[in-house]
């Protein structure tokens, strides 16, 4: 697995684990949403500054973006698609 794919898998894994949409991650990191998608697919090379922004937005260490994925790990389930309801309507 090349390093772009490793970062892509970890980026998606961390984002989904924290239940953050690509839109929200991109907004928090100060990057374009489409660029976040490219990074999660491993089709673009992020700079170290972008990786730092993503790590801060995900509240993780930058090294977590380079962790090896254990063999036999299951696929990352996507978040529910569509927009989330506003915070005041989620508990209803």
Secondary structure by P-SEA (a helix, b strand, c coil): ccaaaaaaaaaaaaaaaacccaaaaaaaacccaaaaaaaaaccccccaaaaaaaaaaacccccccccccccccccccccccccccccccccc
